[in-house]
Amino acid sequence: MPSLKDLKTRIESVKNTRKITKAMQMVAAAKLRRAQDAAEAARPYADRMAAVMAGLTANSAGSENAPRLLSGTGSDQRHLLVVMTAERGLAGGFNSSIVKLARTHAENLRGQGKDVTILTVGKKGREQLKREYGDRIVHHVDLSEVKRVGYENARGIADEVLDRFESGEFDVATIFYNRFESVISQVPTARQIIPAEPPEGEDVAEASALYDYEPEEEAILAELLPRSVATQIFAALLENAASEQGARMSAMDNATRNAGDMIDRLTTEYNRSRQAAITKELIEIISGAEAL
């Protein structure tokens, strides 16, 4: 049975931990508001970009002059997985859910005899993947010094991916990230960015009917497709940023509650032990007095 001193030390330790988790929860809440606003502000732009691309790709997908970013290499043997996670932990299942989705995707591809390489964005994803796929990680992007993700960060990642595509290192590229829905809900998402997948549905017909393009669609696509890749990566980074803060806020809230419960249990145990010690001392005093 722990001594009173040990129990008191544990109570103080858990109280200090609760202060830290509460502070981290408040910081995450403050960051979440900005990150959520940024992610939501980017969605209309990304959606409209997708609608414009839909009209262009619908007419050019089968053309012999279609850019390779749209038509592909003619093969789907080599796959690049762009796994985007956080630089820090203490965010519940945020990082592991993305890695799990990417790992499942990689295992399915390898089961079909495909070649898989990985580009990681964020330290936590790299740490989880390097043990099993260390020899397949071809590049890592460190954003630990970036305080607030900007388009230039996405542009740098997109340039790296596009350069590798142009050099013939892969046929298909897919990004993995968490889409933000709420503080308690972040959805692991996989999206193919190369070759571009022509969207389906009403947006295609709408975009085709609204615009006449000059010069030809193929020439415009050659300019817009690289920007579309960067835009999709940027939107994914913003979704990830909001999801990370939401997951961290939720995780630290749970940790704070658990610390409070532990403090209550330890305090009860401390009081009982203290009462037992006092009772024992009283019995010894009374027994000594009666002996005299």
Salt bridges, closest charged atoms under 4 A:
ASP37 OD1 - ARG33 NH2 2.85
ASP76 OD1 - LYS114 NZ 3.02
GLU127 OE1 - LYS124 NZ 3.45
GLU132 OE1 - ARG103 NE 3.09
ASP159 OD1 - ARG155 NH2 2.95
GLU160 OE2 - HIS139 ND1 3.86
GLU160 OE2 - ARG164 NE 2.68
GLU166 OE1 - ARG68 NH1 3.80
GLU169 OE1 - ARG164 NH1 2.69
ASP171 OD1 - ARG78 NH2 2.84
GLU239 OE2 - ARG43 NE 2.68
GLU239 OE2 - ARG179 NH1 3.72
GLU244 OE2 - ARG248 NH1 2.97
ASP253 OD2 - ARG257 NE 3.06
